[in-house]
Amino acid sequence: MQIQSYDKIYHIHKKSRVKRWFLFIFVGGIVTLFLPWTQNIKVKGNVSSLYQSQRPQQLNSPIPGRIIKWNVKNGDYVKKGDTLLQLSEIKDDYLDPLLVQRTQEQVEAKKGVRDYYEAKVGTARNQLEALNASRDLKLNQVKIKIIQLNNKLAGEQAELEAAKNELQLSEDQYARQKKMYDEGLVSLTQFQQRSISYQNSIAKKTANENKVAQTQQEILNTQIEQNSVTQDYNEKLSKIEGERFQSMGQIEGSDGEIAKLQNQVANYIARQGLYFIIASQDGQIVQLNKAGIGEVLKDGENIGTIVPTNVDYAVEIYIKPVDLPLVKEGQRVMSIFDGFPAIVFSGWPDSSYGTFAGKVVAVESNISANGMFKALIVEDKNEKPWPPKIKMGTGVQGIAILNNVPIWYELWRNINGFPPDYYEVTNAKSAKDEKTK
């Protein structure tokens, strides 16, 4: 009887396939070493926005006030211009409900004062014109009088010259008559007549001299009067001119006070508009930190946050300083968003599932507080779009795509601790410009 257990345990008669499998694995391993491998850098970051206006915005109280009405709650979606809450005034300076009206009345009163001073300036101007005309008239009268006196003086001086000539002639005749009388040639009567004529000539000359002196004195007095008129009118004109300038200064001061009051009116009107805190853009209200009615807000105090609805999403990634030279603008980056399933093949990013392509648009030159450099990634419009359900702040794992190398080279590089290959990203535009050159 044949023993069956021996045949089941020992397979000496069977042909071994170990060599075949070893050869297959060896050849497969050699082929695998020459397969392409994409070098990459693993980074982490979060979803943000490329534009500051699309990032979450704090809601701050523009003025100190007391909350009297809420129109929203956490999670509500609002439109731009919607009223979020209403405040009431708490400062003593603004409690008057007719504050704007009363300040406007002050403005009108100041305008009335300014109009009064403007009228006063106009009256002073008219007075100046009247005084100037009166001065000119008075000075003309004095000048005419001086001219008349000069003419009179000229006539009297001519009469004086005639009287002198006549006196000289009478004196000669008197001397001859006296000589003839002493010689007995003429009678005493004739000599007395000549003597009387001589005395009359002396009197006439003296009278003419007195007239000339009197006229000269009148001319001097008139000139003094002319100077007095000029000085008198100059004093009056200076006084009125001073009053006019004073009124003009009051007008300028009134204009300054009017401008100040008008500024206050504008500020009061603008402040009344700040009692209503409105949404600056479309978005969702979150993180409200004030509750109930009657709470007092300080100037600039944070109330909550509004997250914009329409956002051009971007990814902020943080790069180690040692990897910074490997990341350039325009470089391709595959993003894995938290909450979205993904199957990742590190060396074959195109074969991965659940990854979304983007490109680097900016790399900050200043190191961040965490000791890394921040870069911004935006969606690549030429590839699969990013998921529409991502939210601001979502965590992201990024794979920065570098050079394509064989697997054996990548193994050799890692064994020796060499960094990935450094290369420059050349976009289509720069390549086209280079071709044109």
C-alpha positions in Angstrom: 0.0 0.0 0.0 1.4 3.5 -1.1 1.8 6.1 1.6 -0.1 9.3 0.4 1.2 11.6 3.1 4.7 11.5 1.7 3.5 12.7 -1.7 1.5 15.5 -0.1 4.3 16.8 2.1 7.2 16.6 -0.3 7.0 18.1 -3.8 10.3 17.0 -5.1 8.8 15.9 -8.4 7.1 19.4 -8.9 8.9 22.1 -10.9 10.0 25.3 -8.9 8.9 28.8 -10.1 11.1 30.8 -7.7 13.6 31.8 -10.4 10.8 33.0 -12.6 9.3 35.1 -9.9 12.7 36.5 -8.9 13.5 37.4 -12.4 10.1 39.0 -12.9 10.5 41.0 -9.7 14.0 42.0 -10.5 13.1 43.2 -14.0 10.1 45.0 -12.6 12.2 46.7 -10.0 14.8 47.8 -12.6 12.0 49.2 -14.8 10.4 50.9 -11.8 13.7 52.7 -11.1 13.5 54.4 -14.5 9.8 55.5 -14.1 9.3 59.3 -13.9 9.0 60.8 -10.4 7.8 64.4 -9.7 9.8 66.1 -7.0 7.6 68.2 -4.6 7.5 70.1 -1.4 4.9 69.4 1.2 3.4 72.6 2.7 0.4 73.6 4.9 -1.8 76.6 4.9 -5.4 77.8 4.9 -8.0 79.2 2.6 -8.0 83.0 2.4 -8.7 85.6 -0.3 -6.4 87.5 -2.7 -8.1 90.8 -1.9 -8.3 92.5 1.5 -11.9 93.6 0.8 -13.0 90.0 0.5 -11.6 88.8 3.8 -13.6 88.7 7.0 -14.2 92.2 8.2 -14.7 93.3 11.8 -17.8 95.2 12.7 -16.8 98.2 14.9 -18.9 100.9 16.5 -18.0 104.2 14.9 -19.1 106.2 17.9 -19.8 105.4 21.6 -23.5 104.6 22.1 -26.1 102.4 23.7 -27.7 99.5 21.7 -31.4 100.0 21.4 -32.3 97.6 18.6 -30.8 94.4 16.9 -31.8 93.5 13.4 -29.5 90.5 12.9 -28.3 87.4 14.8 -25.4 85.0 14.4 -25.4 83.2 11.0 -27.7 85.7 9.2 -26.9 86.6 5.6 -27.1 90.3 4.9 -26.9 92.6 1.8 -24.7 95.6 1.5 -26.5 98.6 3.2 -28.7 96.4 5.5 -29.0 97.9 9.0 -27.4 95.6 11.6 -28.2 97.4 14.8 -29.3 100.9 16.1 -27.5 103.0 18.7 -28.6 105.9 20.8 -26.5 108.8 22.0 -24.8 108.7 25.5 -22.6 111.9 25.4 -23.9 115.0 27.0 -22.7 117.2 24.0 -25.1 115.4 21.6 -28.2 114.6 23.7 -30.2 117.6 22.4 -32.7 116.4 19.8 -32.7 119.8 18.1 -28.9 120.1 18.2 -28.6 120.4 14.4 -31.4 123.0 14.2 -30.0 125.1 17.0 -26.5 125.0 15.6 -27.9 126.1 12.2 -29.6 129.0 13.9 -26.2 130.0 15.3 -24.9 129.9 11.8 -27.6 132.2 10.6 -27.0 134.6 13.5 -23.3 134.7 12.6 -24.2 135.4 9.0 -26.4 138.3 10.2 -23.5 139.7 12.1 -21.3 139.3 9.1 -23.8 141.1 6.9 -24.0 144.0 9.4 -20.2 144.4 9.3 -20.3 144.2 5.5 -22.9 147.0 5.5 -20.7 149.0 7.9 -17.7 148.5 5.5 -19.8 149.8 2.6 -20.9 152.8 4.7 -17.2 153.5 5.6 -16.3 153.3 1.9 -19.0 155.8 1.0 -17.7 158.1 3.8 -14.2 157.8 2.5 -15.4 158.7 -1.0 -17.4 161.7 0.4 -14.4 162.9 2.5 -12.0 162.6 -0.4 -14.4 164.6 -2.6 -14.9 167.2 0.2 -11.1 167.4 0.7 -10.4 167.9 -3.0 -13.1 170.6 -3.2 -11.7 172.4 -0.1 -8.2 172.2 -1.4 -9.2 173.5 -4.8 -10.9 176.4 -3.1 -7.8 177.2 -1.1 -5.6 176.9 -4.2 -7.9 179.3 -6.1 -7.7 181.7 -3.2 -3.9 181.5 -3.2 -3.9 182.2 -6.9 -6.2 185.2 -6.4 -3.9 186.5 -3.6 -0.8 186.0 -5.7 -2.5 188.0 -8.5 -3.5 190.7 -6.0 0.1 190.7 -4.7 1.5 191.2 -8.1 -0.8 194.2 -8.7 0.0 195.7 -5.4 3.7 195.2 -6.0 3.3 197.0 -9.3 1.5 199.9 -7.5 4.3 199.9 -5.0 6.9 200.2 -7.7 4.9 203.1 -9.2 4.7 204.8 -5.8 8.5 204.4 -5.4 9.1 206.0 -8.7 6.7 208.8 -8.0 8.3 209.3 -4.6 11.7 209.5 -6.1 10.5 212.0 -8.6 8.8 214.0 -5.9 11.9 213.9 -3.7 14.0 215.3 -6.6 11.4 218.0 -7.2 11.3 218.8 -3.5 15.0 219.1 -3.3 15.2 221.5 -6.3 12.2 223.5 -5.0 13.9 223.9 -1.6 17.1 225.0 -3.3 15.2 227.5 -5.4 13.3 228.7 -2.3 16.5 229.2 -0.4 17.8 231.3 -3.3 14.6 233.3 -3.3 13.6 232.1 -6.8 10.2 230.7 -5.7 7.6 231.8 -3.1 6.9 230.0 0.2 3.5 229.0 -1.1 5.1 227.1 -4.1 7.6 225.5 -1.8 4.8 224.3 0.6 2.8 222.9 -2.3 5.8 220.9 -3.4 6.5 219.8 0.2 2.9 218.5 0.5 3.2 216.6 -2.8 6.4 215.0 -1.5 4.7 214.0 1.8 1.8 212.5 -0.2 4.2 210.4 -2.2 5.8 209.1 0.9 2.4 208.3 2.4 1.3 206.6 -0.9 4.5 204.5 -0.9 4.0 203.5 2.7 0.3 202.6 2.1 1.4 200.4 -0.9 4.0 198.7 1.2 1.4 197.9 3.8 -0.9 196.5 1.2 1.9 194.2 -0.2 2.8 193.1 3.3 -0.8 192.4 4.2 -1.4 190.4 1.0 1.8 188.3 1.6 0.5 187.6 5.1 -2.8 186.5 3.7 -1.0 184.2 1.3 1.0 182.7 4.2 -2.2 182.3 6.2 -3.9 180.6 3.3 -1.0 178.2 2.8 -1.2 177.4 6.5 -5.0 176.8 6.1 -4.2 174.5 3.2 -1.9 172.4 5.3 -4.5 172.4 8.1 -7.2 171.2 5.7 -5.0 168.4 4.5 -4.1 167.3 8.0 -7.7 167.5 9.2 -9.0 165.5 6.4 -6.2 162.9 6.6 -7.1 162.4 10.3 -10.7 161.9 9.4 -9.8 159.6 6.5 -7.4 157.6 8.7 -10.1 157.2 11.4 -12.7 156.0 9.0 -10.2 153.7 7.2 -9.3 152.2 10.6 -12.9 151.5 11.3 -13.3 150.0 7.9 -10.4 147.7 8.4 -11.7 146.8 11.9 -15.1 145.9 10.3 -13.3 143.8 7.6 -11.5 142.0 10.4 -14.8 141.3 12.0 -16.1 140.0 8.7 -13.1 137.6 8.4 -13.6 136.5 12.0 -17.3 135.9 11.4 -16.5 133.9 8.3 -14.2 131.7 10.3 -16.8 131.2 13.0 -19.5 130.5 10.4 -17.2 127.9 8.7 -16.6 126.3 12.2 -20.3 126.2 12.9 -21.1 124.8 9.5 -18.5 122.1 10.1 -20.2 121.3 13.4 -23.5 121.0 11.6 -22.1 118.7 9.0 -20.5 116.6 11.8 -23.7 116.4 13.8 -25.6 115.3 10.7 -23.0 112.7 9.9 -23.0 111.6 13.5 -26.7 111.0 13.3 -26.1 108.7 10.4 -23.7 106.7 12.5 -26.4 105.7 14.9 -27.3 102.9 12.4 -24.5 100.4 11.8 -24.9 99.0 8.3 -23.4 96.1 6.4 -20.4 97.2 4.3 -20.9 94.3 1.8 -22.8 91.2 1.2 -22.0 88.4 3.7 -22.7 86.4 6.8 -22.8 87.8 10.3 -20.7 85.7 12.7 -19.1 86.0 16.1 -21.4 88.7 17.6 -20.1 89.4 21.0 -22.7 91.8 22.3 -26.1 90.6 23.7 -29.3 92.2 24.6 -30.5 95.8 24.6 -28.9 98.6 26.5 -25.3 97.5 26.4 -22.9 100.4 25.9 -20.3 100.4 23.2 -17.1 102.3 23.2 -15.7 104.2 20.2 -14.3 101.6 17.8 -15.3 98.6 19.9 -15.6 95.3 18.0 -19.2 94.0 17.7 -18.8 91.0 15.4 -17.5 89.9 12.0 -19.0 89.8 8.6 -17.7 87.2 6.2 -18.2 88.3 2.5 -20.4 86.1 0.3 -18.6 86.7 -3.0 -15.0 85.8 -2.5 -12.2 85.1 -5.0 -10.6 82.4 -2.9 -6.9 81.9 -2.6 -4.7 79.7 -0.5 -2.0 80.9 2.0 0.8 78.5 2.4 3.8 78.7 4.6 7.2 77.6 3.2 10.3 76.7 5.3 13.3 79.0 4.7 15.3 76.1 3.3 12.6 75.4 0.6 12.1 79.1 -0.3 14.5 79.1 -3.3 12.4 76.3 -4.8 9.2 78.2 -4.9 8.6 80.9 -7.6 5.7 82.9 -9.0 3.7 80.9 -11.5 4.7 77.6 -10.0 2.1 74.8 -10.0 0.8 73.7 -6.6 -1.7 70.9 -5.9 -4.0 71.6 -3.0 -5.9 69.2 -0.7 -8.7 70.9 1.2 -9.8 69.6 4.6 -13.1 67.9 4.5 -12.8 66.8 0.8 -11.6 63.2 0.3 -8.4 62.7 -1.6 -6.1 59.9 -2.7 -2.6 61.2 -3.1 0.3 59.7 -5.0 3.1 61.9 -4.0 5.3 61.3 -7.0 2.5 61.2 -9.6 0.3 64.3 -8.8 -1.6 64.0 -12.0 -2.8 60.5 -11.0 -4.0 61.7 -7.6 -7.7 62.0 -6.8 -9.2 64.9 -4.8 -6.4 67.4 -5.4 -7.0 70.8 -7.0 -4.4 72.6 -9.1 -3.3 76.2 -8.5 -0.4 78.5 -9.2 1.7 80.8 -7.0 1.0 84.5 -7.6 3.1 86.0 -4.8 5.8 85.1 -2.4 6.3 87.4 0.5 9.9 88.6 1.1 9.4 89.1 4.9 9.3 86.1 7.2 6.1 85.5 9.2 5.8 85.2 13.0 5.8 81.4 12.7 9.3 81.5 11.2 8.2 80.7 7.6 7.5 82.6 4.4 4.0 83.1 3.2 3.0 82.5 -0.4 -0.4 83.0 -2.1 -2.0 80.5 -4.5 -4.9 81.1 -6.8 -7.1 78.7 -8.8 -5.7 77.6 -12.2 -8.5 78.4 -14.6 -7.2 75.9 -17.1 -7.7 72.9 -14.8 -10.4 71.4 -12.6 -12.2 74.2 -10.6 -11.8 74.3 -6.9 -14.8 73.0 -4.9 -17.5 75.6 -4.4 -18.1 74.5 -0.8 -14.8 75.6 0.6 -14.9 78.2 3.4 -12.7 81.0 4.6 -10.1 79.5 7.0 -10.3 75.9 5.8 -7.1 74.0 6.3 -5.1 73.1 3.2 -2.2 70.8 2.5 -0.2 71.8 -0.5 2.2 69.9 -2.8 4.5 72.3 -4.7 5.4 70.6 -8.0 9.0 70.7 -8.9 11.1 68.9 -11.5 10.4 65.5 -13.1 13.2 63.0 -12.4 13.6 59.1 -12.5 12.8 57.2 -9.4 16.4 56.0 -9.0 17.6 59.6 -9.0 15.1 60.5 -6.3 16.2 57.6 -4.2 19.8 58.5 -4.7 19.0 62.1 -3.8 17.2 61.2 -0.5 19.9 58.7 0.5 22.6 61.4 0.1 20.4 64.1 1.7 20.5 66.4 -1.4 17.7 69.0 -1.8 15.3 68.8 -4.8 16.5 70.2 -8.1 16.3 74.0 -8.3 14.8 75.3 -11.5 13.1 78.5 -12.8 9.5 78.6 -13.7 9.0 80.0 -17.2 5.5 81.0 -18.1 4.0 81.1 -21.6 4.3 84.9 -21.9 8.0 85.1 -21.1 8.7 82.1 -23.5 6.9 84.0 -26.2 8.9 87.2 -25.6 12.1 85.2 -25.7 11.1 83.6 -29.0 10.3 87.1 -30.4 13.7 88.4 -29.4 
